[in-house]
Amino acid sequence: MYCPIQLTEKISEENNFLEQFSLNVQQNFDIEDFSVCDESNLFNEAVFTNGRITLAPIVTHVGKLKAHLESLIGTHEGTMNKYRADYNNAPGGKKPVFSDENKKALFNPQIFWKSPLFKEMENLLQKTFGFRNVEVHPWIEGYISSEKMFESQIISASVGHLPRYPIDALVTDKGFYDKTHSLNLDLSVSLGLLRELTSEEITAVLLHEFGHGIDPALVDIKYAKINVLSKYLTDRQSELTNAEKASVQKTNLGPEFVILGTVISFMMITGLFSFIWAKIKDLFRNNEDRMERIRNIVRKDSTFNRQNYGEAYADNFARMYGFGSELASGLYKIGKNTDTRINSRIKKEKERQRIILSILEDSIKSEHRTDIHRVRSLLREYETDLKDPNIPITTKKQIKEDKEELEKILDKYLNSFSEFQNQVNRMINEELIKLEQREAL
């Protein structure tokens, strides 16, 4: 379902541009660029009731890609198993030669990449979302038969945003559609992600990556203004600060950006020194101090939400289509993969703990935060939807089921990793609950 923005109340004189707001966002726009709003095309963020139906063909096609990948790996494994058997059973010590025919049967990432399934996938994504262009690039990495995994051993996806054109978006109960075909997206996925995640989880990851391109804060317009519009679009127009109200009255930001550039340059130079010095000090910090440091960072932070963080916004884009729990389960598998690699490669427990804490601290300081932050953010979105009287009962039933599934995934984060990782995850979860309770008062 979708909730149209209501522009019925008289907005104050200094904010009357909001009454003329449309989604036809121009690069480097001025207030005068706003045209009269077509309310049939302007909607507030909620739930796409037919989102999963819209994306069903994509889930099916991802399944075809996975099946094709498994077929190539199956041929690879069959060839290697037969050769090993022939080698071990060769009479008289005469060992067989690994033939050219056998070499051709091994997994070749270039051949996989050239499959027409990828072009069909790109066309399907363009048709579904109205993107100007989508390119999907699987990682070029070999398959290690002895370890049953790909060379990078990484489960990952990323998206590149090419130059944009003015966006005119249509949001309906089917989902998001870029009517002006404006967004260029360059998507890269590791082969481990294609193999280890389900078709639904991969679709959820794709939605997350697409959400970055649709995030208003990433459109090529001045950030101060788009931050205001982001608040307006995400049901927080009442939270505009005086500074934000004043900023939208300026037609350009002028020389202050030159000053800002100088400050940023200075910060980059001094920041590099601070980063190196922090890493040196970290070598001499014990794990108890690191643990308490992480606790304090979480405690002093603001709530991770879609209004203020691009990563939470992108997560929420997947949730709006009904793929929130699948995104979380995909994140869990990625986290589990990292946990397994750390435990298998680092033998000393103290060193393992140091690496885990170092990774977590860097994550908390980044835009991504931790997986616990992201799962809790999605849970709050589900809770808000369940309280919304405008959402149909049938949709709420699905939302409730998704929320219950998400709670199970959170429980896995708290109980199914290594003992120390579980301990840290529980500590972060407890501090986030306290933070949410404080901000709710």
Order of alpha helices (4+ residues) and beta strands (2+ residues): beta-beta-alpha-alpha-alpha-alpha-beta-beta-beta-beta-beta-beta-beta-alpha-alpha-alpha-alpha-alpha-alpha-alpha-alpha-alpha-alpha-alpha-alpha
